[in-house]
Structure formats: structure tokens, C-alpha cells
């Protein structure tokens, strides 16, 4: 006859368990474990001893407001001889006595979230269960320690912005283990409309990272729900801050949580993606932010972006845009809902662009499905396929109302980038989305995707070739030249008109004011000849028109008087901000006060007012930014310089993210990697 253990008290051994489950950076004051991996609880008995084969213990694990065995949100189990890591199980690992070491293992497909574990009649312990990419039985399993260190445990990273000719690394503090952030991430799941409508079913869905990542892609934006961020793509940031203001996800997530789930103002694509990455890593899903340069926004799913220009080469705005870059996230998981070979990285996009199943969300879709042109696969394959593959057709609208085709060499989906594992270098992952241009495999993928335009496009014989060339000295504050280069590859003389213009540009393709313009009515080219036409860009002209993205769109339009044909060349350039020099003063050790000495040289021909430096870093600055304002203006060529003090709390390699802001130089970013000793 069995005898139930009479438990007086227990110890959750949080330091040991959390360290063993790689959750100790969340703190060791409560139990946070990963699914499919045993954890140990020490039980102290009120009376009697544990006797193998005689002592019994009924265990019940429950999550969510309506736990049920049918939904998988309730599990009942007793003591067994050994742990079974394929299901909920428990065993005693200590010798007989009045202290019992109880080993408990959750199922590798158990829903994640807050749990109550009832032991016997009255002992109730609470813990949080996360996805486990270290567990071969978990669908997020990743078989590479370096990759896991980067995509789950790294609390900081690099997001690539700028332009495809000049990718600019921007540091970001993901901060997924900072105090209270895990609770905010679980609250995001609890506030999603599916949970509010049917909490039992939603909690059951949390066993599945496909479901969770789709919920996150909807909840990071606030378009249909009490989501985290409100997007804004104009220069008016009233009631909030510019998306460029943010240095990391921690402040955004905390603001949402403390302001009763009101959306934080404002985000743009890299902010949406970075916050989704923080939440995914916090929950245990391997995740990374990726950047697609020249990213198409196809609103009617015909895989074609139709652009219109006037006779000066100025674009006529439409809903279909080519973004200078666009960021989304990739999450690592198997796809048992699809046929084999579509496991691994899955793209999902939390930036609200188009509705999917009636909600502003996108993905997850396997990268392999995009590469192979499998557009019927879940979720949202046509939209992502178009972002990296859409054809661009340009028409000129003439004054008389007629339109004509313009030759244009814009190729979308360039230099798809993410941070490398273990270093700050850029890794080019274009090959995961696309076959090499012009290859047989690319043609097969286009056939499968019914991408007729790309299949029909023959390599047109470019009689007149037009390109835009730039120099390396394009820094903010400088005057510099850009060049339109026209080459005549025909056997006959050519007479042309060349319109060469520039305007400020937002990263999502919205045009601003003119920064310099030239219209040459009589460009003559002999057979085989070349003409190089300079356009001077002066800071006095472009300085006040630049957006925070520091982008200028260069467009050259060539009209052949003989044939009436038009050729368009477009190039977006990004002006370099000055570097912030970061010196660490003092010996970098845990719980020892350090100083960061920050210096920025003013590159502009005018003074900087209202200068402010800020620093932020996971386990470096106490989970918030520390700012220091200068009480004086900084003249042309002078240094802005401050010291900011901070106290690291954990050892290891950490990234100190630095920001400089002023009236004329806005949100200049920098960083310094710091190794903190014990």
C-alpha cells in the first residue's frame, strides 16, 4: 500500500535550476525553467520518510485561467522510477530520508507561460515555463552553442540601416533579461485579442512557436489590439518621440506595461523588429533582426511595383513603394504543419503594412518557401516574396496625359543582412531568400510563383547606358559632387536631354525637398562616347531638408531625342554622421563604478545647441538610459565631451550603446564593446 508524502516546506533551488536552464540572467528569486528539461525541488517532510516503492506523490501542473487536459494546459502525473523527458514526469533522486530531492520534467511541447504545480493535497509551487532551444524534443531546438549564445542569450546586437551601397550598423539593446521584462512579454501574450476572446484555447496555442510568433507579429504593433508600438512615418512626432530616439527595447516594453497597455509612440520598421526580437528571445525562441535593402511594398499581390515619374524624373507618389530598407525578424523552428524541408528560419514582420486574416500581422513563412516560390504556404508568402523579388516597372506621365515606358535597372531585395554570430560583422543572407540572379533555379522559382513579368523580361540591349557615381567623402556638413555617367553603346551619334536631380528621402521611400537640380537640354554623345555630368550638393541647400535618416535620393533621367526612349537611374545615398569616440575609465568589473568618456567632433559649419549624450546597456546601466546634457553650444570643428558614470551588474561581454542628440545632429548612434570581469 502506497503512502502519500507529507510535505511541510520546500526549496525551489532557484539559483541551481535557473542557472542550469540558462534563465539566471532573469534573476534567481523565482523559478524560471525551460520545457523538456528536468528541474529539482527539495521537499522537507513533516513526518515519515521517503521510501522507494511505498511513498507516493500526486502532481498536477496547470497553466492559464481554464486548465484542461484536453487543451494540454493541465497534466496529472505521479512518481516514476526515472524521468521521461517526452512528457510530464517526476522522480525522486535522493536516498531515503526526511529531505526529498524531487526531479520534475515538463513535456517538450507543453504550453509556455505561468504554471502552478500542486504536490499532494496542499503544496502549491509557482514557476514560469519557456521554450527550450537546447532540448532536441522541442520544435525550437537549435544544434549549435554559438548560435544559441547569439540568437537566445545575447542581450544586445546590431541592426543594419543606411543603404545597400552603404549599410550602416546601428547598435541595439534587446535587454530581454532585464528586470521585469519577462513579465511584460507574458502580459503581451495575455493582452492579445485571441486570449481575451478564448483564454483556454489561446493558452493551449502557446505550446506552438508558429502560433506565438504570429501573435507577436500582431501585438508588437497596435493597429488591431492593445499592442506595444504605434508607427509614424512622417516628421511629426507630437505626443511621443522619434523612432530614432530609441536605443533599445527595454524602455519601450516598460512604458507599454506601466501605461496600462497604451501604445508607445513611435516606431518604424527596425524598432518593431527589434522589440519582436527581444520578446521572442525572452520566451526562448531563437530570433534575429534582418534588413532587406530596396524592399518592395506590393499592395495588390501582382508581384509588380508600378512607379510613375513626371518629365523631370520626379516620382509621383503611390501606395506601392520601394523602401530604402525594411527590417523584419526571423525565428528558428520546425514546421510540422508543412511538408519536410521547410524547417529552420521563418520570417515574420511586426511592422503594420497589409492585413493577414483580417489582422495587421505577417508570417511566419519559411525562408525556403520564399526561395522556392511556394506561395501557397502559410503564412503570407506572396507579400514576403514580393518584398525581395518584385519587378519594378516605371512609367513617365507626360503633360498631355499620355504615359510611356521608362528603362530602369532597379532590382529589389538586395544585400539581405543580419549580424554575424559572435561578431559585429554583417552577414549577407540573400542566398537564403533567393537563388542567384539569372540562374535556372531562380527561373524555376519564378515559374512556381507565377512571376510572369520577371520571366518575360529579356535583357534589353542597352544602347544608352546611364548610371550614377559617387565619391567617398559624403559626410554630413560637407559639400560634395555626385555624377551622372552616360555611355553611348551604339554605332551612331546621340543627342539627349539629361535631367539630374536630388531630394531628401525617408527610408520608406517618401520624398522630401529638392537638394540640387540640373537640366541639360543638349547632351551630345559620339559612338562609344561617355559623358560625366557633376551635380554639386551644398550643405547650405541640403542641410535643413535632410530627415533623420540622412538619405538623399539621386535620380537621373535621360531622354533620347532620336528614339523618344527614356532611361532612369536612381541611387539613394546616406550621409555619414560623425563618430562618437567612447573611452572606458576604470577597471571594468562587476559592481564597480566606471565612467564612459564620450567625445563627438562637430562636423557642421554651424554651432550645435542643446547637446545631450545618453548611454544604455544590458546589465550595465541598471535597465535604463543615463543621460548628460551639455550646458553650452559646440562650435564648428569643436568637441562635445562628457563623462557618464555607470555600474555593471554582471560579468561578460557587454555592448554600451551611445546616443548623441542636438538641434542639428539628431540621434547619432555609437557603441563600445566592454568585457566586464568578475
C-alpha positions as CSV (number, residue, x, y, z in Angstrom):
1,X,0.0,0.0,0.0
2,X,1.3,3.4,-1.0
3,X,1.7,6.3,1.4
4,X,1.5,10.0,0.3
5,X,4.4,12.2,1.2
6,X,3.6,14.7,4.0
7,X,5.3,17.9,2.9
8,X,6.0,20.6,5.4
9,X,8.0,23.1,3.3
10,X,10.1,23.2,0.1
11,X,13.0,24.9,-1.6
12,X,12.7,25.7,-5.3
13,X,16.5,25.8,-5.7
14,X,16.2,28.8,-8.0
15,X,19.9,29.5,-8.2
16,X,20.7,26.0,-9.3
17,X,17.7,25.5,-11.6
18,X,17.7,28.9,-13.3
19,X,21.5,28.6,-13.9
20,X,21.0,25.0,-15.3
21,X,18.2,26.2,-17.5
22,X,20.1,29.3,-18.7
23,X,17.4,31.7,-17.2
24,X,19.5,33.0,-14.3
25,X,20.0,36.4,-16.0
26,X,16.3,37.0,-15.3
27,X,17.2,36.8,-11.6
28,X,17.2,33.8,-9.2
29,X,14.4,35.0,-6.9
30,X,11.8,32.8,-8.6
31,X,11.8,29.6,-10.6
32,X,12.1,30.0,-14.4
33,X,12.7,26.8,-16.3
34,X,12.6,25.5,-19.9
35,X,10.4,22.8,-21.2
36,X,11.6,19.2,-21.7
37,X,14.4,19.6,-19.2
38,X,14.3,18.4,-15.6
39,X,14.4,20.8,-12.6
40,X,14.9,19.9,-8.9
41,X,12.7,20.8,-5.9
42,X,13.9,20.0,-2.3
43,X,10.9,18.8,-0.2
44,X,11.1,18.7,3.6
45,X,8.7,16.3,5.2
46,X,6.6,17.0,8.2
47,X,6.6,13.3,9.2
48,X,7.8,9.9,7.9
49,X,10.5,9.2,5.4
50,X,10.6,8.8,1.6
51,X,10.6,5.0,0.8
52,X,11.0,3.8,-2.8
53,X,8.0,1.9,-4.0
54,X,6.0,2.8,-0.9
55,X,5.9,6.6,-0.9
56,X,3.6,8.3,-3.5
57,X,3.1,11.9,-4.6
58,X,0.3,13.2,-6.9
59,X,1.5,16.1,-9.1
60,X,-0.7,18.4,-11.1
61,X,0.7,21.1,-13.4
62,X,-1.7,23.8,-14.7
63,X,-1.4,26.9,-16.8
64,X,-3.9,29.6,-17.9
65,X,-7.3,30.5,-16.5
66,X,-9.1,27.4,-17.7
67,X,-6.7,24.4,-17.3
68,X,-7.8,21.3,-19.1
69,X,-6.2,18.0,-20.1
70,X,-8.0,18.2,-23.4
71,X,-6.2,21.5,-24.2
72,X,-2.9,20.3,-22.8
73,X,-3.0,23.1,-20.2
74,X,-3.3,20.6,-17.3
75,X,-1.2,17.5,-16.7
76,X,-1.5,14.9,-13.8
77,X,1.3,12.6,-13.0
78,X,2.8,10.7,-10.2
79,X,6.3,9.4,-9.2
80,X,8.1,7.1,-11.7
81,X,11.4,5.2,-11.5
82,X,13.0,7.5,-14.0
83,X,12.4,10.9,-15.6
84,X,10.7,10.7,-19.0
85,X,11.7,13.8,-20.9
86,X,9.0,13.2,-23.6
87,X,6.1,14.0,-21.2
88,X,5.4,15.5,-17.7
89,X,7.1,13.2,-15.2
90,X,8.6,13.2,-11.7
91,X,11.1,11.0,-9.8
92,X,13.0,11.1,-6.5
93,X,16.8,11.4,-6.9
94,X,17.8,11.4,-3.2
95,X,18.3,8.4,-0.9
96,X,15.5,7.6,1.6
97,X,15.2,10.2,4.3
98,X,13.2,13.3,5.5
99,X,14.6,15.5,2.7
100,X,13.4,14.5,-0.7
101,X,15.1,15.8,-3.9
102,X,12.2,15.7,-6.4
103,X,13.2,15.9,-10.1
104,X,10.3,17.2,-12.3
105,X,10.3,17.4,-16.1
106,X,7.8,19.2,-18.3
107,X,6.7,17.9,-21.7
108,X,8.8,19.3,-24.5
109,X,5.6,20.5,-26.2
110,X,3.9,21.9,-23.1
111,X,2.4,25.4,-23.5
112,X,4.8,28.1,-22.2
113,X,3.7,30.6,-19.5
114,X,3.0,30.8,-15.8
115,X,2.4,27.5,-14.1
116,X,1.1,26.2,-10.8
117,X,2.4,22.8,-9.7
118,X,0.4,21.1,-7.0
119,X,2.2,18.5,-5.0
120,X,-0.1,16.2,-2.9
121,X,-3.0,17.8,-1.2
122,X,-1.9,21.3,-0.4
123,X,1.6,22.2,-1.6
124,X,1.5,24.6,-4.5
125,X,4.6,26.0,-6.2
126,X,4.7,28.5,-9.0
127,X,7.1,28.8,-11.9
128,X,7.4,30.1,-15.4
129,X,8.0,27.7,-18.3
130,X,9.8,28.8,-21.5
131,X,10.6,27.3,-24.9
132,X,13.8,25.3,-24.8
133,X,16.1,25.5,-27.9
134,X,18.6,23.3,-26.1
135,X,16.1,20.4,-26.0
136,X,16.1,18.1,-29.0
137,X,12.4,17.3,-28.3
138,X,11.4,21.0,-28.6
139,X,10.4,22.3,-32.0
140,X,12.7,25.4,-31.5
141,X,15.7,23.1,-31.0
142,X,18.9,24.6,-32.4
143,X,22.0,22.3,-32.5
144,X,24.8,25.0,-32.2
145,X,26.0,26.6,-29.0
146,X,27.5,29.7,-30.7
147,X,24.1,30.3,-32.5
148,X,22.2,29.8,-29.3
149,X,24.5,32.3,-27.5
150,X,23.7,34.8,-30.2
151,X,20.1,34.3,-31.0
152,X,18.7,33.5,-27.5
153,X,21.1,34.7,-24.9
154,X,22.7,37.8,-26.4
155,X,21.1,40.9,-24.9
156,X,22.5,43.3,-27.5
157,X,23.1,43.4,-31.2
158,X,23.4,45.3,-34.4
159,X,20.7,46.3,-36.8
160,X,21.7,47.4,-40.3
161,X,20.3,50.6,-41.7
162,X,21.7,53.1,-44.3
163,X,21.6,52.0,-47.9
164,X,22.5,48.8,-49.8
165,X,25.6,50.5,-51.2
166,X,26.5,51.6,-47.7
167,X,25.0,49.5,-44.9
168,X,25.3,51.3,-41.5
169,X,25.4,49.2,-38.3
170,X,23.1,50.6,-35.6
171,X,23.6,49.1,-32.0
172,X,20.5,47.9,-30.2
173,X,20.0,46.9,-26.5
174,X,17.5,44.0,-26.7
175,X,17.6,43.6,-22.9
176,X,15.4,40.6,-22.7
177,X,16.7,39.6,-19.3
178,X,16.4,43.0,-17.7
179,X,14.3,43.1,-14.5
180,X,10.6,42.7,-15.2
181,X,10.9,42.3,-19.0
182,X,9.8,38.6,-19.0
183,X,6.6,39.6,-17.1
184,X,5.9,42.2,-19.8
185,X,6.4,39.6,-22.5
186,X,3.9,37.3,-20.9
187,X,1.5,40.2,-20.5
188,X,1.8,40.9,-24.2
189,X,0.5,37.3,-24.8
190,X,-2.3,37.8,-22.3
191,X,-3.5,41.0,-23.9
192,X,-3.7,39.6,-27.4
193,X,-7.3,39.5,-28.8
194,X,-7.3,35.7,-29.2
195,X,-6.6,35.3,-25.5
196,X,-9.2,37.9,-24.4
197,X,-11.8,36.1,-26.6
198,X,-10.9,32.5,-25.6
199,X,-8.1,32.2,-23.0
200,X,-8.2,28.4,-22.7
201,X,-7.7,27.9,-26.4
202,X,-5.0,30.7,-26.6
203,X,-3.0,29.2,-23.7
204,X,-3.1,25.9,-25.4
205,X,-1.8,27.5,-28.6
206,X,1.3,28.7,-26.6
207,X,2.8,25.2,-27.0
208,X,3.4,26.1,-30.6
209,X,6.0,28.7,-31.6
210,X,4.3,29.2,-35.0
211,X,1.2,30.5,-33.1
212,X,3.3,32.5,-30.6
213,X,5.4,34.3,-33.3
214,X,2.2,35.1,-35.3
215,X,0.6,36.6,-32.2
216,X,3.8,38.6,-31.6
217,X,3.8,40.0,-35.1
218,X,0.3,41.3,-34.5
219,X,0.9,42.5,-30.9
220,X,4.1,44.5,-31.4
221,X,2.1,46.9,-33.5
222,X,-1.1,48.4,-32.1
223,X,-3.3,48.5,-35.3
224,X,-5.9,46.0,-34.2
225,X,-5.3,45.5,-30.5
226,X,-3.6,46.8,-27.3
227,X,-0.2,46.3,-29.0
228,X,3.1,47.8,-28.0
229,X,4.0,50.4,-30.6
230,X,2.3,53.0,-32.8
231,X,4.0,53.5,-36.1
232,X,4.6,57.0,-37.6
233,X,6.3,57.7,-40.9
234,X,6.1,61.5,-41.0
235,X,8.3,64.1,-39.4
236,X,5.6,64.9,-36.9
237,X,6.2,63.1,-33.6
238,X,3.8,65.0,-31.4
239,X,2.8,63.1,-28.3
240,X,5.8,60.8,-28.4
241,X,9.4,60.6,-29.6
242,X,11.0,60.0,-33.0
243,X,11.7,56.2,-33.7
244,X,15.4,57.3,-33.9
245,X,15.3,58.2,-30.2
246,X,15.2,54.6,-29.0
247,X,18.4,52.8,-28.1
248,X,16.8,49.5,-27.1
249,X,13.6,47.6,-26.3
250,X,13.6,47.8,-22.5
251,X,12.2,51.4,-22.2
252,X,9.6,50.7,-24.8
253,X,8.3,47.5,-23.2
254,X,8.3,49.1,-19.7
255,X,6.4,52.1,-20.9
256,X,3.8,50.0,-22.5
257,X,3.4,48.0,-19.3
258,X,3.3,50.9,-16.9
259,X,0.9,53.0,-19.1
260,X,-1.9,50.4,-19.0
261,X,-1.0,48.9,-22.4
262,X,-1.4,52.1,-24.2
263,X,0.8,52.1,-27.4
264,X,4.2,53.6,-27.1
265,X,4.8,56.4,-29.6
266,X,6.5,56.0,-32.1
267,X,8.1,53.1,-34.0
268,X,9.3,52.4,-37.5
269,X,10.3,49.0,-39.0
270,X,13.6,48.5,-37.2
271,X,12.0,49.3,-33.8
272,X,9.1,47.0,-34.4
273,X,11.5,44.2,-35.5
274,X,13.9,44.8,-32.5
275,X,11.0,44.7,-30.0
276,X,9.7,41.4,-31.5
277,X,13.2,40.0,-31.3
278,X,13.5,40.9,-27.6
279,X,10.2,39.3,-26.8
280,X,11.0,36.1,-28.8
281,X,14.4,35.7,-27.2
282,X,12.8,36.3,-23.7
283,X,10.3,33.5,-24.4
284,X,13.1,31.1,-25.6
285,X,12.5,31.3,-29.4
286,X,15.9,31.8,-31.3
287,X,15.4,35.1,-33.2
288,X,17.3,37.7,-35.3
289,X,16.6,41.0,-36.9
290,X,17.2,41.1,-40.7
291,X,17.3,44.0,-43.1
292,X,16.2,43.8,-46.8
293,X,17.6,46.7,-48.9
294,X,15.4,48.1,-51.6
295,X,12.4,46.3,-50.2
296,X,9.1,46.3,-52.2
297,X,5.7,47.0,-50.7
298,X,3.3,45.3,-53.2
299,X,-0.3,46.3,-52.3
300,X,-2.1,44.2,-54.9
301,X,-0.2,41.0,-54.9
302,X,0.7,41.1,-58.6
303,X,4.5,40.9,-57.7
304,X,5.0,44.2,-59.6
305,X,5.7,47.7,-58.3
306,X,4.4,50.3,-60.8
307,X,6.1,53.6,-60.4
308,X,5.3,56.9,-62.2
309,X,7.5,59.8,-62.8
310,X,7.0,63.2,-64.5
311,X,9.1,64.6,-67.3
312,X,11.6,65.9,-64.8
313,X,12.1,62.5,-63.3
314,X,10.3,63.4,-60.1
315,X,8.3,60.5,-58.7
316,X,4.5,60.7,-58.5
317,X,3.6,59.1,-55.1
318,X,1.6,55.9,-55.0
319,X,0.8,53.3,-52.3
320,X,3.2,50.9,-53.9
321,X,6.6,51.9,-52.6
322,X,10.2,50.7,-52.6
323,X,11.6,51.2,-49.1
324,X,15.3,52.0,-49.0
325,X,15.5,49.2,-46.5
326,X,13.0,47.3,-44.4
327,X,13.6,45.2,-41.3
328,X,11.7,42.1,-40.0
329,X,12.6,39.1,-37.8
330,X,13.4,35.5,-38.4
331,X,12.6,32.9,-35.8
332,X,14.0,29.3,-35.7
333,X,11.6,26.4,-35.5
334,X,10.4,23.2,-37.3
335,X,7.2,23.4,-39.4
336,X,5.3,20.1,-38.8
337,X,2.3,21.8,-40.5
338,X,4.2,21.9,-43.8
339,X,6.0,19.2,-45.8
340,X,9.6,18.3,-44.8
341,X,12.5,20.6,-45.7
342,X,10.8,23.8,-44.6
343,X,12.2,23.8,-41.0
344,X,14.7,26.4,-39.8
345,X,14.4,30.2,-40.2
346,X,10.9,31.6,-40.6
347,X,10.3,35.2,-41.5
348,X,7.7,37.3,-39.7
349,X,7.1,41.0,-39.8
350,X,5.6,43.1,-37.0
351,X,5.5,46.3,-39.0
352,X,1.9,47.0,-39.9
353,X,1.8,47.1,-43.7
354,X,-1.0,44.8,-45.0
355,X,-3.7,42.7,-43.3
356,X,-3.4,39.0,-43.0
357,X,-6.5,37.0,-42.0
358,X,-8.1,40.4,-41.1
359,X,-5.2,41.5,-38.8
360,X,-2.1,43.5,-39.3
361,X,0.5,40.7,-39.0
362,X,2.8,38.8,-41.3
363,X,4.3,35.3,-41.1
364,X,5.8,33.1,-40.0
365,X,6.8,31.9,-43.5
366,X,9.8,29.6,-44.1
367,X,12.7,31.3,-46.0
368,X,12.9,28.1,-48.0
369,X,9.3,28.7,-49.3
370,X,10.2,32.2,-50.5
371,X,13.3,30.9,-52.2
372,X,11.4,28.1,-54.0
373,X,8.5,30.3,-54.9
374,X,6.0,28.2,-52.8
375,X,3.4,31.0,-52.5
376,X,0.6,28.8,-51.1
377,X,2.5,28.0,-47.9
378,X,1.5,29.6,-44.6
379,X,1.7,32.4,-43.8
380,X,1.8,35.4,-46.1
381,X,4.3,34.0,-48.6
382,X,3.2,36.3,-51.6
383,X,3.8,39.5,-49.6
384,X,7.3,38.5,-48.4
385,X,8.2,37.0,-51.9
386,X,7.3,40.4,-53.4
387,X,9.5,42.3,-50.8
388,X,12.6,40.5,-52.1
389,X,11.6,39.7,-55.8
390,X,9.0,42.2,-57.1
391,X,9.6,43.5,-60.6
392,X,9.8,47.3,-60.9
393,X,8.1,49.0,-63.9
394,X,8.5,52.7,-64.4
395,X,6.2,54.9,-66.5
396,X,6.5,58.5,-67.4
397,X,3.4,60.6,-67.2
398,X,3.6,63.4,-69.8
399,X,2.0,66.8,-69.7
400,X,-0.5,65.8,-72.4
401,X,-1.7,62.9,-70.1
402,X,-0.1,60.1,-72.1
403,X,2.3,57.6,-70.5
404,X,5.4,55.8,-71.8
405,X,7.7,53.1,-70.5
406,X,11.0,54.1,-68.9
407,X,14.0,51.7,-68.9
408,X,15.0,51.3,-65.3
409,X,17.5,48.9,-63.6
410,X,16.2,48.9,-60.0
411,X,16.4,45.4,-58.5
412,X,14.6,44.9,-55.2
413,X,15.8,42.6,-52.5
414,X,19.5,43.5,-52.2
415,X,22.1,42.6,-49.6
416,X,19.7,41.0,-47.1
417,X,21.7,41.4,-43.9
418,X,21.9,40.3,-40.3
419,X,24.5,40.5,-37.5
420,X,27.0,37.6,-37.7
421,X,27.1,35.0,-34.9
422,X,29.7,36.1,-32.3
423,X,30.9,39.3,-34.0
424,X,29.5,42.7,-35.1
425,X,30.2,42.0,-38.8
426,X,27.4,41.9,-41.4
427,X,26.3,38.5,-42.6
428,X,24.8,38.5,-46.1
429,X,21.9,36.0,-46.1
430,X,20.4,36.9,-49.5
431,X,21.1,33.3,-50.6
432,X,18.6,32.1,-48.0
433,X,15.8,34.0,-49.8
434,X,16.8,33.9,-53.5
435,X,18.7,31.9,-56.0
436,X,21.5,33.7,-57.9
437,X,20.1,36.2,-60.4
438,X,19.7,34.6,-63.8
439,X,20.1,31.0,-62.6
440,X,17.9,28.1,-63.7
441,X,16.8,27.6,-60.1
442,X,15.7,31.3,-60.0
443,X,13.7,30.8,-63.2
444,X,12.0,27.6,-61.7
445,X,11.1,29.6,-58.5
446,X,9.6,32.4,-60.6
447,X,7.6,29.8,-62.7
448,X,6.2,28.2,-59.5
449,X,5.3,31.7,-58.1
450,X,3.7,32.6,-61.5
451,X,6.0,35.6,-61.6
452,X,5.4,36.3,-65.3
453,X,6.9,39.8,-65.5
454,X,10.4,38.5,-64.5
455,X,10.1,35.5,-66.8
456,X,9.2,37.7,-69.8
457,X,12.0,40.3,-69.2
458,X,14.7,39.8,-71.7
459,X,18.0,41.5,-71.2
460,X,17.3,44.7,-73.2
461,X,20.2,45.8,-75.3
462,X,21.1,49.0,-73.6
463,X,22.1,51.3,-76.4
464,X,22.4,54.2,-74.0
465,X,23.7,53.3,-70.5
466,X,23.0,55.6,-67.6
467,X,24.5,55.3,-64.1
468,X,25.1,57.4,-61.0
469,X,28.6,57.5,-59.4
470,X,29.5,59.0,-56.1
471,X,32.7,59.7,-54.1
472,X,33.6,58.5,-50.6
473,X,33.6,61.9,-48.9
474,X,29.8,62.2,-48.5
475,X,29.7,63.3,-44.9
476,X,27.0,65.4,-43.2
477,X,28.1,69.0,-43.2
478,X,30.3,68.8,-46.3
479,X,29.8,70.0,-49.9
480,X,30.4,67.3,-52.5
481,X,29.8,66.2,-56.1
482,X,27.8,63.3,-57.5
483,X,27.9,62.3,-61.1
484,X,25.5,61.1,-63.8
485,X,27.6,59.0,-66.3
486,X,26.1,58.5,-69.7
487,X,27.6,55.9,-72.1
488,X,26.7,55.6,-75.8
489,X,27.0,51.9,-76.7
490,X,25.5,52.4,-80.2
491,X,27.2,53.0,-83.6
492,X,25.5,56.3,-84.1
493,X,25.7,59.8,-82.6
494,X,23.2,60.6,-79.9
495,X,21.5,63.8,-78.8
496,X,19.8,63.7,-75.5
497,X,18.3,65.6,-72.6
498,X,19.6,64.8,-69.1
499,X,17.6,65.8,-66.0
500,X,19.7,65.2,-62.9
501,X,18.0,65.9,-59.5
502,X,18.3,65.2,-55.8
503,X,15.9,65.4,-52.9
504,X,15.8,64.4,-49.2
505,X,14.4,61.0,-48.6
506,X,12.9,59.0,-45.8
507,X,13.9,55.4,-45.5
508,X,10.4,54.2,-46.5
509,X,10.6,56.0,-49.9
510,X,8.8,59.2,-49.1
511,X,10.4,62.2,-50.9
512,X,11.3,65.5,-49.3
513,X,12.6,68.8,-50.6
514,X,14.9,69.4,-53.6
515,X,18.6,69.4,-52.6
516,X,20.1,70.3,-56.0
517,X,18.9,70.1,-59.7
518,X,20.4,70.3,-63.2
519,X,18.6,70.1,-66.6
520,X,20.9,69.8,-69.6
521,X,18.8,70.1,-72.9
522,X,21.7,69.3,-75.2
523,X,23.9,66.3,-74.3
524,X,25.8,65.1,-77.4
525,X,27.5,61.7,-77.4
526,X,29.7,60.2,-80.2
527,X,29.5,56.4,-80.8
528,X,31.2,54.7,-77.9
529,X,31.5,58.0,-76.1
530,X,31.0,58.8,-72.4
531,X,29.8,62.0,-70.6
532,X,30.3,62.6,-66.9
533,X,27.9,65.2,-65.6
534,X,28.6,66.5,-62.0
535,X,25.9,67.8,-59.6
536,X,27.1,69.8,-56.6
537,X,25.3,69.2,-53.3
538,X,25.9,72.0,-50.9
539,X,25.2,71.7,-47.1
540,X,23.6,75.2,-47.2
541,X,21.0,73.7,-49.6
542,X,20.5,70.1,-48.3
543,X,21.2,70.7,-44.5
544,X,17.7,71.8,-43.5
545,X,15.9,69.3,-45.7
546,X,17.5,66.1,-44.5
547,X,15.4,63.8,-42.5
548,X,16.8,61.8,-39.5
549,X,17.6,59.1,-42.0
550,X,20.3,61.3,-43.6
551,X,19.2,60.0,-47.0
552,X,19.3,61.8,-50.4
553,X,17.7,60.4,-53.5
554,X,19.7,61.0,-56.7
555,X,17.7,60.5,-59.9
556,X,19.0,60.9,-63.5
557,X,16.6,60.8,-66.4
558,X,17.9,60.5,-69.9
559,X,15.7,61.3,-73.0
560,X,16.9,60.1,-76.4
561,X,15.7,62.8,-78.9
562,X,16.2,60.3,-81.8
563,X,14.1,57.4,-80.5
564,X,12.0,59.1,-77.8
565,X,13.1,56.4,-75.3
566,X,13.7,57.3,-71.7
567,X,16.2,55.8,-69.2
568,X,16.0,56.3,-65.5
569,X,18.8,55.7,-62.9
570,X,18.1,56.1,-59.2
571,X,20.6,55.9,-56.3
572,X,20.0,56.6,-52.7
573,X,23.0,57.9,-50.7
574,X,23.4,58.1,-47.0
575,X,25.4,60.8,-45.4
576,X,27.8,59.7,-42.6
577,X,27.2,61.0,-39.2
578,X,30.4,61.8,-37.1
579,X,31.8,59.1,-34.9
580,X,31.3,59.1,-31.2
581,X,34.5,58.1,-29.5
582,X,34.0,56.1,-26.3
583,X,36.7,55.6,-23.7
584,X,36.1,53.4,-20.6
585,X,37.8,54.8,-17.5
586,X,38.4,52.4,-14.6
587,X,38.8,48.7,-14.4
588,X,35.6,47.0,-15.8
589,X,34.4,44.8,-13.0
590,X,31.1,43.7,-11.6
591,X,29.5,46.2,-9.2
592,X,32.3,48.7,-9.7
593,X,31.6,52.2,-10.8
594,X,33.0,53.1,-14.2
595,X,33.0,56.2,-16.4
596,X,32.4,56.4,-20.1
597,X,34.2,59.4,-21.7
598,X,32.2,60.3,-24.8
599,X,33.6,62.7,-27.5
600,X,32.0,63.9,-30.8
601,X,33.6,66.5,-33.1
602,X,31.0,68.9,-34.7
603,X,31.4,68.4,-38.5
604,X,28.9,71.1,-39.4
605,X,29.7,74.7,-40.4
606,X,27.4,75.9,-37.6
607,X,27.1,75.5,-33.9
608,X,25.3,72.7,-32.1
609,X,22.8,73.6,-29.4
610,X,21.0,71.5,-26.7
611,X,23.6,68.8,-26.9
612,X,22.9,65.6,-25.0
613,X,24.7,62.3,-24.6
614,X,23.0,59.1,-23.4
615,X,24.2,55.6,-22.7
616,X,22.4,52.3,-22.2
617,X,23.4,48.7,-22.0
618,X,22.1,45.4,-20.7
619,X,23.5,44.7,-17.2
620,X,25.5,47.9,-17.4
621,X,23.1,50.9,-16.7
622,X,20.5,49.4,-14.4
623,X,17.9,48.7,-17.1
624,X,17.5,52.4,-18.1
625,X,19.3,55.1,-20.1
626,X,21.7,57.5,-18.3
627,X,21.9,61.0,-19.9
628,X,24.1,64.0,-19.6
629,X,23.2,67.4,-21.1
630,X,25.9,70.0,-22.1
631,X,25.2,73.5,-20.8
632,X,26.9,75.2,-23.7
633,X,26.9,75.3,-27.5
634,X,29.6,73.4,-29.6
635,X,31.1,75.5,-32.4
636,X,32.2,74.2,-35.9
637,X,35.1,71.7,-35.5
638,X,34.9,71.7,-31.7
639,X,34.5,68.7,-29.5
640,X,31.4,67.9,-27.5
641,X,32.7,65.9,-24.5
642,X,31.2,64.4,-21.3
643,X,31.8,61.7,-18.7
644,X,28.8,59.5,-17.7
645,X,29.1,57.1,-14.7
646,X,27.6,53.6,-14.6
647,X,27.9,50.4,-12.5
648,X,27.9,47.0,-14.3
649,X,25.9,44.2,-12.5
650,X,27.1,41.1,-14.5
651,X,30.3,39.9,-16.0
652,X,30.8,39.0,-19.6
653,X,31.0,40.8,-23.0
654,X,28.5,43.7,-23.0
655,X,27.6,46.4,-25.5
656,X,27.4,50.0,-24.3
657,X,25.0,51.8,-26.7
658,X,25.7,55.5,-27.0
659,X,23.5,58.3,-28.5
660,X,24.2,62.0,-29.2
661,X,21.4,64.4,-29.9
662,X,21.3,68.2,-30.6
663,X,19.4,70.7,-32.7
664,X,21.3,70.0,-35.9
665,X,22.7,66.5,-35.4
666,X,19.9,64.2,-34.3
667,X,20.3,60.8,-32.7
668,X,23.8,59.9,-33.7
669,X,24.5,56.3,-32.6
670,X,27.6,54.6,-31.5
671,X,28.7,51.8,-29.2
672,X,31.7,50.2,-27.4
673,X,32.0,46.5,-26.5
674,X,33.2,46.2,-22.9
675,X,34.4,43.0,-21.2
676,X,33.3,43.1,-17.6
677,X,35.3,41.0,-15.2
678,X,34.1,39.2,-12.1
